[in-house]
């Protein structure tokens, strides 16, 4: 009867207009698979995370907010401002928000892994991310290359020494 149903790991959806739009039939179901989560260091009830096929979610202490789409991957909450969040999608596209509502695409310097690793450098207030090279992202300088080493493959793990990020 010209009705299309989609059942996925994100829920059950219904379209009656040739898949131009869908209605979520599972809004009250508690389903989702987090790839990664992050909490605020000052308030552990502020949480952000990336969900498979369901984008980036942000819990502001009262409500869950879906703040970006695609496959949500790594997520970071600024230690200085609990409403400043960063999230990656598959292959390393970076997004930011200052309220969990407005989304800013910050792009990527190149294509990374399915789950591109990133960390927050709290000493220098910037994101560090691993692709074929190590990069940083800051609001002031955008993307900057930190390494020129020829890694044998895409970087899969990074860790920042918090007392000396150099």
N, C-alpha and C positions, 0 to 999 in steps of 0.2 A: 504493500500500500504506500509506496514512495517514502518509506521510513528506513533510515539506516542507523543501525546500532553499532557502537564500537566498544568492545570490552578490552581493557588494557591494564597494565599494572598501575595506572593512574585512576582507574575507576570505570564506570559505565556511562557512555554518552549517547545522545540521540539527536539525529538530524532529520528534519522534514523538508529541507530545501537543497537537496543534492549536495550535501556536505559543505555548503557555504558557511554554515555555523552549526555549533553543537550545544545542546543543553546538558549539563552535568546532572546525572540522575543519582549520583553517589556522594553528594555534598556532605552528608552527615556521617559517612563511613570514615573510620580512622585508618587509612591505608597510605602507604608510601614507603620508599626505600631510600634512606639517606646514604649517599656516597661518603660525605664528610660533614662534620659539624664543628662549630666554633662558638665559644661563649665569651662574654665580656669578663675581663679580669676583675673589675670592680663589682659588677652585679651579675652573678652567675645565672640569673633568671632571664637575661637577655641572650638569646640564642639565634644563630643563623646556620643554615645548612643547605647543601645541594642534594636534590632528589633525582633519582633516575627517571627520565622522561617527564619530570614535573617541575623543573626549574629550581630557582632559589627561594627558600622560605626564610622568614625573619620573625622571631617571636619577641615582641617589644615589652614583655612582662605581663601583657593582658590578652593579646590576640596574635594568632598566626597570620602573616601577610605573605602572599606570593608576590615577590618583587621582581623576578625576571623569569623568562621562559627557557626552553631547550632542556638539555640534560644539565641539571645543576651539579657542579663538582665541588671543588675547594671553596671555602668561605672564610672570611676574616671579619671580625668586628674590631674596630680601632680601639686600642686601650685608652685613648684620650677622649673619645666621644662615642657613647654606646649606640647612637643612631647612625653612625658612619660605618657602612658595611661594604664589603667587596666580595664579589663572587665570580667564579669562572664557570664557563660552559665547556662542553666537550671540545677538545683540541686547543684549549687555552685562550679563548676569548674572554676578556676581563670586563666586568660591569661594576658600577658603584651606585650607591644611593645614600642620601643623608636623612631619609625619613621612612624607608621601607615602601615608599609609594612611587617616587620619582626615580626613573632609571637612567643612567648615563652609560653609554657604550664607550669603553676606553680602548677597544681594539686589542691587538696583540702584535708583537714584533715579527712573529712567524707562526707556523702551525706547530703545536706541541703534541704531547701524548693525549690519549683519550682523557685521562685525568692528569692534567698538567700541574706539577707541584708548585705551591707558592707559600710564602711565609711573610709575616709582617716584621720589618726592621723597626722596632720601636725607638731605637737610638736616633735614627735618621728619618723617621716618619715616612716610610715608603714600603712598597710591596717588592719582594724579591721572588722571581719566578724562573723556573727552569724549562728551557726549550732545547734547541741544539746548542745554545749558549746560555749563560746565566745573565738575566736582565733585571733591571729595577724599574719600577714605575712610581712616579710622584706627581702630584697635582701641578707642581712648578715646572718640572723638566720632561714630563711625559715618559716614554720608554727610553732607557739608556742601556747599552751593552756593558756588562761588568766583566766579561771574560772574552778571551780570544783563543782559548784552548780548543783543540779539535777533539771533542768527545767522540767516542766510537758509536754512540747512538743518542737518542733523545734522553735528556736528563729525567730520571724517574724519582729521585728523592733529593731534598735539600733540607738543611737545618742551619739556623743562625745561632751563633754564640752570642747570647743576649747582652753580655757585658762588653763585647768588642765585636761589632758586626763587620769590621773590616777584615 
